[in-house]
């Protein structure tokens, strides 16, 4: 009970300091929002820039060239012709959104609804799903414009058919049987041209491209998917980023750790202040043992860390963060709290005065933050920095939090980071309480 009372006393003292409360609550919120906004749009979104699309024209016909020109006229697309291997590689590396391959024979049937629709192979970056849907719409629109050109060509047959019928009527040398065959053929052509004109105006073909895929019963093009992506290693940066569900999944574990570091600094400074001012000695007259005083401060720090983690997680969820496993998040948060309570106890030994502990403590915090991924996520660091980051408890703390939020860690995968955190915390508590209890 006395330990709990000491903890409540320290919490009240801590939150009376408005600047200290800001660094524990306000600062991590600002960091979480800042890094989340730096991440840009939602994963998989491509923004408002023009799509770069490679086109491989294996048909090289007049109509395939008209199709490419129609795509080039679209203000939302940048068309670049290329060979197949280079085009596929550019999509793999992310420099282009997609590749379109126009198959041979395209010009013979493109835009003619009574013919077998031509095939266009389309290979899209799997992470650009929004652009993929838009690009298919643009392709259908261009095919629709090509169909309108075909329609104009067919309707021009009307004059030719009329002239041919007049010539047939005036020619007396044609036998009756041949006259009937040719007349029937010309009548059919006239009917077909007339019906084409009534079927759909040029404007409707151009603006109604979204229905060309079969909504009206006609298929003007067959879009055949083409795989252009390598198998992504699930442990690689790209494989890990595919698991992200929102921009906040990376920034909020970082923000939680900034709040935790503020807690560590605040409580270690408070211990140094009470040591230098003699408050700890006077408290022992209560009578309260020094061990109870220290355990009370450890409990207060533990409660504050848990509070910061819950607050930041709640804010992240309001913004769209969706943790994979709440039980795993509870385990990770508890491990983080125990770890940094131990670090706080050791950090309070870095000096005899409040100023020395504050300076040395924040120097240690900044080194841990830089190495552990509070400033730049570990996955984006150079290889040697990633190896060096293993010495920072913050790396393991962020890894455990991310494992529960978006990395989809199993209990076995969560065991290593949480075990390291608990070990650091227990060792730190043992060293800190032992040395502070012996300090006269």
C-alpha positions as CSV (number, residue, x, y, z in Angstrom):
1,X,0.0,0.0,0.0
2,X,2.9,2.4,0.8
3,X,4.5,1.6,-2.5
4,X,1.2,2.5,-4.3
5,X,0.9,5.7,-2.3
6,X,4.4,6.7,-3.2
7,X,3.6,6.0,-6.9
8,X,0.5,8.2,-6.7
9,X,2.6,11.0,-5.2
10,X,5.2,10.8,-8.0
11,X,2.4,10.9,-10.6
12,X,0.9,14.0,-9.1
13,X,4.3,15.7,-9.0
14,X,5.1,14.7,-12.6
15,X,1.9,16.1,-14.1
16,X,2.1,19.3,-12.1
17,X,5.0,20.2,-14.4
18,X,3.3,21.3,-17.5
19,X,6.4,21.1,-19.7
20,X,7.1,17.6,-18.4
21,X,3.5,16.5,-19.1
22,X,3.8,17.9,-22.6
23,X,6.8,15.8,-23.5
24,X,5.1,12.7,-22.1
25,X,1.7,13.3,-23.8
26,X,1.8,16.1,-26.4
27,X,5.3,15.5,-27.9
28,X,4.7,11.8,-28.9
29,X,1.3,12.8,-30.4
30,X,3.1,15.4,-32.6
31,X,5.8,12.9,-33.5
32,X,3.2,10.2,-34.5
33,X,1.3,12.7,-36.6
34,X,4.4,14.1,-38.2
35,X,6.0,10.8,-39.2
36,X,2.6,9.5,-40.3
37,X,2.1,12.4,-42.6
38,X,5.6,12.1,-44.0
39,X,4.7,8.6,-45.0
40,X,2.4,10.1,-47.6
41,X,-0.8,8.5,-48.9
42,X,-2.2,5.1,-47.9
43,X,-0.2,2.1,-48.9
44,X,-0.8,1.3,-52.5
45,X,-2.1,4.7,-53.5
46,X,-0.2,6.5,-56.2
47,X,-1.2,10.1,-55.7
48,X,-2.2,12.5,-58.4
49,X,0.9,12.2,-60.7
50,X,0.5,11.0,-64.3
51,X,0.8,7.2,-64.7
52,X,3.9,6.0,-66.6
53,X,2.9,3.1,-68.9
54,X,5.1,1.2,-71.3
55,X,3.5,0.0,-74.5
56,X,4.9,-2.9,-76.6
57,X,3.3,-2.8,-80.1
58,X,3.7,-6.2,-81.7
59,X,1.1,-5.5,-84.3
60,X,2.5,-2.3,-85.9
61,X,-0.7,-1.7,-87.8
62,X,-2.4,1.5,-88.6
63,X,-5.0,0.8,-86.0
64,X,-2.5,-0.2,-83.3
65,X,-0.7,3.1,-83.8
66,X,-4.1,5.0,-83.6
67,X,-4.8,3.2,-80.3
68,X,-1.4,4.2,-78.9
69,X,-2.0,7.8,-80.0
70,X,-5.3,7.8,-78.3
71,X,-3.7,6.7,-75.0
72,X,-1.0,9.3,-75.4
73,X,-3.7,12.0,-75.7
74,X,-5.0,11.1,-72.2
75,X,-3.7,13.8,-69.8
76,X,-3.6,11.2,-66.9
77,X,-1.2,8.8,-68.7
78,X,2.4,9.1,-70.0
79,X,2.9,6.5,-72.7
80,X,6.4,5.2,-73.5
81,X,7.1,2.6,-76.2
82,X,9.7,0.0,-75.2
83,X,10.7,-3.6,-75.8
84,X,9.1,-6.3,-73.6
85,X,12.0,-7.2,-71.3
86,X,12.8,-3.5,-70.5
87,X,9.1,-2.7,-70.0
88,X,8.5,-5.6,-67.6
89,X,11.7,-4.7,-65.7
90,X,10.6,-1.1,-65.4
91,X,7.3,-2.2,-63.8
92,X,9.2,-4.6,-61.4
93,X,11.5,-1.8,-60.2
94,X,8.6,0.7,-59.8
95,X,9.6,3.2,-62.4
96,X,6.4,2.5,-64.4
97,X,2.9,1.6,-63.3
98,X,2.2,-1.0,-66.0
99,X,3.0,-2.4,-69.4
100,X,0.6,-3.0,-72.3
101,X,1.4,-5.6,-75.0
102,X,-0.5,-5.2,-78.2
103,X,-0.7,-8.7,-79.8
104,X,-0.4,-9.4,-83.5
105,X,-3.7,-9.2,-85.4
106,X,-4.9,-6.3,-83.3
107,X,-5.6,-4.1,-86.3
108,X,-7.7,-6.7,-88.1
109,X,-10.4,-6.9,-85.5
110,X,-10.0,-3.9,-83.2
111,X,-13.3,-1.9,-82.9
112,X,-15.3,-4.5,-84.9
113,X,-17.9,-6.0,-82.5
114,X,-18.8,-8.9,-84.8
115,X,-15.2,-10.1,-84.9
116,X,-13.3,-11.9,-82.2
117,X,-12.0,-9.1,-79.9
118,X,-8.2,-8.5,-80.1
119,X,-6.0,-9.3,-77.1
120,X,-4.0,-6.8,-75.1
121,X,-1.8,-8.2,-72.3
122,X,-1.6,-5.9,-69.3
123,X,1.0,-6.3,-66.5
124,X,0.5,-4.0,-63.5
125,X,2.6,-3.4,-60.4
126,X,0.7,-5.3,-57.7
127,X,1.1,-2.5,-55.2
128,X,-0.7,0.0,-57.5
129,X,-4.2,-1.4,-57.5
130,X,-6.0,2.0,-57.9
131,X,-4.0,2.9,-61.0
132,X,-4.6,-0.6,-62.4
133,X,-8.4,0.0,-62.4
134,X,-8.0,3.4,-63.9
135,X,-5.7,2.2,-66.6
136,X,-8.1,-0.5,-67.7
137,X,-10.8,2.3,-68.1
138,X,-8.4,4.3,-70.2
139,X,-7.7,1.3,-72.4
140,X,-11.4,0.7,-72.9
141,X,-12.0,4.4,-73.7
142,X,-9.3,4.3,-76.4
143,X,-10.7,1.1,-77.9
144,X,-14.1,2.9,-78.0
145,X,-12.6,5.8,-79.9
146,X,-11.1,3.2,-82.3
147,X,-14.5,1.7,-82.7
148,X,-15.9,5.1,-83.7
149,X,-13.3,5.3,-86.4
150,X,-14.3,1.9,-87.7
151,X,-17.9,3.0,-87.6
152,X,-17.2,6.0,-89.7
153,X,-15.5,3.8,-92.3
154,X,-18.5,1.5,-92.5
155,X,-21.1,4.2,-92.8
156,X,-19.2,5.6,-95.8
157,X,-20.1,2.4,-97.6
158,X,-23.7,3.7,-98.0
159,X,-22.7,5.9,-101.0
160,X,-20.7,3.1,-102.6
161,X,-23.6,0.6,-102.2
162,X,-26.1,3.0,-103.8
163,X,-23.8,3.6,-106.8
164,X,-23.2,-0.1,-107.2
165,X,-27.0,-0.8,-107.1
166,X,-27.5,1.8,-109.9
167,X,-24.8,0.2,-112.0
168,X,-26.3,-3.2,-111.5
169,X,-29.7,-2.0,-112.6
170,X,-28.3,-0.5,-115.8
171,X,-26.0,-3.4,-116.7
172,X,-28.0,-5.7,-119.1
173,X,-25.2,-8.2,-119.7
174,X,-25.4,-9.8,-116.1
175,X,-27.4,-13.0,-116.0
176,X,-30.5,-13.1,-113.8
177,X,-29.0,-15.5,-111.3
178,X,-25.8,-13.4,-110.8
179,X,-28.0,-10.2,-110.7
180,X,-30.0,-11.7,-107.8
181,X,-26.8,-12.8,-105.9
182,X,-25.1,-9.4,-106.3
183,X,-28.3,-7.5,-105.4
184,X,-28.8,-9.5,-102.2
185,X,-25.2,-8.9,-101.2
186,X,-25.4,-5.1,-101.8
187,X,-28.7,-5.0,-99.9
188,X,-27.1,-6.7,-97.0
189,X,-24.2,-4.2,-97.0
190,X,-26.6,-1.3,-97.1
191,X,-28.6,-2.7,-94.2
192,X,-25.5,-3.3,-92.1
193,X,-24.2,0.3,-92.7
194,X,-27.7,1.8,-91.8
195,X,-27.9,-0.3,-88.6
196,X,-24.4,0.8,-87.6
197,X,-25.5,4.4,-87.8
198,X,-28.5,3.7,-85.6
199,X,-26.6,1.5,-83.1
200,X,-24.6,4.2,-81.4
201,X,-23.4,7.7,-82.2
202,X,-19.7,8.5,-82.3
203,X,-20.1,10.5,-79.1
204,X,-21.7,7.6,-77.2
205,X,-18.9,5.3,-78.2
206,X,-16.3,7.7,-77.0
207,X,-18.0,8.5,-73.6
208,X,-19.4,5.1,-72.9
209,X,-16.2,3.2,-72.9
210,X,-16.9,1.8,-69.5
211,X,-19.6,-0.4,-71.1
212,X,-17.4,-1.8,-73.8
213,X,-16.4,-4.8,-71.8
214,X,-19.7,-6.5,-72.3
215,X,-22.4,-4.3,-70.6
216,X,-24.1,-3.9,-73.9
217,X,-23.3,-7.4,-75.1
218,X,-20.2,-6.5,-77.1
219,X,-16.5,-7.2,-76.2
220,X,-14.2,-4.8,-78.1
221,X,-11.0,-6.0,-76.4
222,X,-9.8,-8.9,-74.3
223,X,-7.5,-7.7,-71.4
224,X,-5.3,-10.6,-70.5
225,X,-3.4,-10.2,-67.2
226,X,0.4,-10.7,-67.3
227,X,2.6,-11.3,-64.3
228,X,5.5,-8.9,-64.3
229,X,6.4,-9.0,-60.6
230,X,9.1,-11.1,-58.9
231,X,8.2,-13.2,-55.9
232,X,8.7,-10.9,-53.0
233,X,10.6,-12.2,-50.0
234,X,8.2,-11.7,-47.0
235,X,11.2,-10.7,-44.8
236,X,12.4,-8.1,-47.3
237,X,11.4,-4.4,-47.0
238,X,8.9,-4.7,-49.8
239,X,7.4,-7.8,-48.3
240,X,7.0,-6.1,-44.9
241,X,5.6,-3.0,-46.4
242,X,2.9,-5.0,-48.1
243,X,1.5,-5.8,-44.7
244,X,0.9,-2.2,-43.8
245,X,-2.8,-1.2,-43.7
246,X,-2.4,2.5,-43.0
247,X,0.3,5.2,-42.9
248,X,0.1,5.2,-39.1
249,X,1.3,1.6,-38.6
250,X,4.9,2.7,-38.7
251,X,4.7,6.2,-37.1
252,X,2.7,5.3,-34.0
253,X,5.1,2.7,-32.6
254,X,7.8,5.3,-33.0
255,X,5.6,7.9,-31.3
256,X,4.9,5.6,-28.4
257,X,8.6,5.2,-27.9
258,X,9.2,8.9,-27.8
259,X,6.6,9.1,-25.0
260,X,8.3,6.3,-23.2
261,X,11.7,8.0,-23.5
262,X,10.1,11.2,-22.0
263,X,8.8,9.1,-19.1
264,X,12.2,7.6,-18.5
265,X,13.9,11.0,-18.5
266,X,11.3,12.5,-16.3
267,X,11.3,9.9,-13.6
268,X,15.1,9.5,-13.6
269,X,15.4,13.3,-13.1
270,X,12.9,13.2,-10.3
271,X,15.0,10.6,-8.5
272,X,18.1,12.7,-8.9
273,X,16.3,15.7,-7.7
274,X,15.1,14.0,-4.5
275,X,18.5,12.6,-3.9
276,X,20.2,16.0,-4.3
277,X,17.6,17.8,-2.2
278,X,17.5,15.2,0.6
279,X,13.9,14.4,0.0
280,X,14.6,10.7,-0.2
281,X,16.3,10.8,3.2
282,X,13.4,12.7,4.8
283,X,10.9,10.2,3.3
284,X,12.6,7.4,5.1
285,X,11.6,9.0,8.5
286,X,7.9,8.5,7.6
287,X,8.9,5.6,8.1
288,X,9.2,4.4,4.5
289,X,12.2,2.4,3.4
290,X,14.3,3.5,0.5
291,X,13.4,0.3,-1.4
292,X,9.7,1.1,-1.0
293,X,10.4,4.7,-2.3
294,X,12.2,3.3,-5.3
295,X,9.6,0.7,-6.1
296,X,6.9,3.4,-5.8
297,X,8.8,5.4,-8.4
298,X,9.1,2.3,-10.6
299,X,5.4,1.7,-10.3
300,X,4.6,5.3,-11.2
301,X,6.9,5.1,-14.3
302,X,5.3,1.8,-15.3
303,X,1.7,3.2,-15.0
304,X,2.8,6.3,-17.1
305,X,4.3,4.2,-19.8
306,X,1.2,2.0,-20.0
307,X,-1.0,5.2,-20.1
308,X,1.1,6.7,-23.0
309,X,0.9,3.4,-25.0
310,X,-2.9,3.1,-24.5
311,X,-3.4,6.8,-25.4
312,X,-1.3,6.6,-28.5
313,X,-2.8,3.3,-29.6
314,X,-6.3,4.7,-29.2
315,X,-5.4,7.8,-31.3
316,X,-3.9,5.7,-34.0
317,X,-7.0,3.5,-34.2
318,X,-9.1,6.7,-34.6
319,X,-6.9,7.7,-37.5
320,X,-7.2,4.3,-39.2
321,X,-4.6,2.0,-37.6
322,X,-5.9,-1.5,-37.1
323,X,-3.8,-3.7,-34.8
324,X,-3.7,-7.3,-35.8
325,X,-3.9,-8.6,-32.3
326,X,-4.9,-6.8,-29.1
327,X,-3.6,-9.5,-26.8
328,X,-0.2,-9.4,-28.5
329,X,-0.3,-5.6,-28.1
330,X,-0.9,-6.0,-24.4
331,X,2.0,-8.4,-24.1
332,X,4.3,-6.0,-26.1
333,X,3.2,-2.9,-24.1
334,X,3.8,-4.7,-20.8
335,X,7.3,-5.8,-21.9
336,X,8.2,-2.3,-23.1
337,X,7.0,-0.8,-19.8
338,X,9.1,-3.2,-17.7
339,X,12.1,-2.7,-19.9
340,X,12.2,1.0,-19.6
341,X,11.3,1.1,-16.0
342,X,14.6,-0.8,-15.5
343,X,16.4,1.6,-17.8
344,X,15.0,4.6,-15.8
345,X,16.4,3.2,-12.6
346,X,19.9,2.8,-14.1
347,X,19.7,6.2,-15.8
348,X,19.0,8.0,-12.5
349,X,22.5,6.9,-11.4
350,X,24.2,8.8,-14.3
351,X,24.9,11.8,-12.1
352,X,24.6,13.3,-8.6
353,X,22.6,16.3,-9.6
354,X,19.3,16.9,-11.5
355,X,21.2,18.7,-14.3
356,X,23.8,16.0,-14.8
357,X,21.2,13.2,-14.9
358,X,19.1,15.2,-17.3
359,X,21.9,15.9,-19.8
360,X,23.4,12.4,-19.6
361,X,19.9,10.8,-19.7
362,X,18.8,12.5,-22.8
363,X,22.1,11.9,-24.5
364,X,21.6,8.1,-23.9
365,X,18.0,8.4,-25.0
366,X,18.9,10.1,-28.3
367,X,21.6,7.4,-29.1
368,X,19.0,4.6,-28.4
369,X,16.4,6.5,-30.5
370,X,18.7,7.0,-33.5
371,X,20.0,3.4,-33.4
372,X,16.6,1.8,-32.6
373,X,14.4,3.3,-35.3
374,X,12.7,6.2,-33.5
375,X,13.9,8.6,-36.2
376,X,14.4,6.4,-39.2
377,X,12.7,3.0,-39.3
378,X,15.3,0.2,-39.0
379,X,14.1,-1.4,-42.3
380,X,15.2,1.8,-44.2
381,X,18.7,1.9,-42.6
382,X,21.9,0.8,-44.3
383,X,22.9,-2.8,-43.6
384,X,25.6,-2.0,-41.0
385,X,23.3,0.4,-39.1
386,X,20.7,-2.4,-39.0
387,X,23.2,-4.7,-37.4
388,X,24.3,-2.0,-34.9
389,X,20.6,-1.4,-34.0
390,X,20.5,-4.7,-32.2
391,X,22.2,-3.1,-29.2
392,X,19.3,-0.6,-28.7
393,X,16.4,-1.7,-26.6
394,X,14.2,0.6,-28.7
395,X,14.7,-1.6,-31.7
396,X,13.2,-4.5,-29.8
397,X,10.5,-2.4,-28.3
398,X,9.4,-1.1,-31.7
399,X,9.6,-4.6,-33.2
400,X,7.3,-6.0,-30.5
401,X,4.8,-3.2,-31.0
402,X,4.9,-3.6,-34.8
403,X,4.6,-7.3,-34.4
404,X,1.3,-6.8,-32.7
405,X,0.1,-4.0,-34.9
406,X,1.0,-5.0,-38.5
407,X,3.8,-7.6,-38.8
408,X,1.3,-10.4,-37.9
409,X,3.7,-12.0,-35.3
410,X,2.8,-15.3,-33.8
411,X,3.4,-15.9,-30.1
412,X,6.7,-17.7,-31.1
413,X,7.9,-14.7,-33.1
414,X,6.9,-12.3,-30.3
415,X,8.9,-14.3,-27.8
416,X,12.4,-13.1,-28.7
417,X,11.8,-9.3,-28.6
418,X,9.6,-9.5,-25.5
419,X,12.2,-11.7,-23.7
420,X,15.0,-9.3,-24.5
421,X,12.9,-6.4,-23.2
422,X,12.0,-8.3,-20.0
423,X,15.6,-9.3,-19.4
424,X,16.8,-5.6,-19.8
425,X,14.1,-4.4,-17.5
426,X,14.7,-7.0,-14.7
427,X,18.5,-6.4,-14.8
428,X,18.0,-2.6,-14.8
429,X,15.6,-2.8,-11.9
430,X,18.0,-5.0,-9.9
431,X,21.0,-2.8,-10.6
432,X,19.2,0.5,-10.0
433,X,17.4,-0.4,-6.8
434,X,20.4,-2.1,-5.3
435,X,22.8,0.8,-6.0
436,X,20.2,3.5,-4.9
437,X,19.3,1.6,-1.8
438,X,23.0,1.5,-0.8
439,X,23.5,5.2,-1.6
440,X,24.0,7.1,1.5
